[in-house]
Amino acid sequence: MASKRKSPYPVIVGRYFGLRRLMAGASILIATAGLSASAARAQSCQELWVERNSYYKDAGYCFKTRRAISYFGNRGCSYEYEADVPLSRGIRERIADIRAMEQRRGCD
């Protein structure tokens, strides 16, 4: 009888991602699942910042600011320059939308 292999995902989520990263991931899933414009507007500056930077973290960007390093860390990063980070066109468009929202709100 072949033994069933357990999924590695709970271990990865438990060890690698903290609660903050898990929550940021949930924000990303909601955003990419077709978040309405009014719901997107309701996001705080902090939530927008976390969502935007989560895309970069997940793709291997090495953060430069104290705030981002403190929140996300740089473990496993590969890309020193933002432009070198491999992101899909859809993700880059979402990042541009987030930056526009941040600018309109006067976020840091």
Residue pairs with C-beta under 8 A, 6 or more apart in sequence:
13 22
17 25
20 50
20 71
21 54
21 57
21 72
23 50
24 50
24 51
24 54
25 54
27 43
27 47
27 50
27 51
27 54
28 51
28 54
28 55
28 58
30 39
31 40
31 51
31 94
32 90
32 94
40 97
40 101
41 101
43 51
43 101
45 102
45 105
45 107
45 108
48 98
48 101
48 102
48 105
48 107
49 102
49 107
49 108
50 71
51 98
52 95
52 98
52 99
52 102
53 63
53 68
53 71
53 72
54 72
55 87
55 91
55 94
55 95
56 63
56 82
56 85
56 87
57 63
57 72
59 79
59 85
59 86
59 87
60 76
60 77
60 78
60 79
60 85
60 86
61 77
61 79
61 82
61 85
62 74
62 77
62 78
62 79
62 80
63 69
63 72
63 74
63 77
79 85
79 86
87 95
101 107
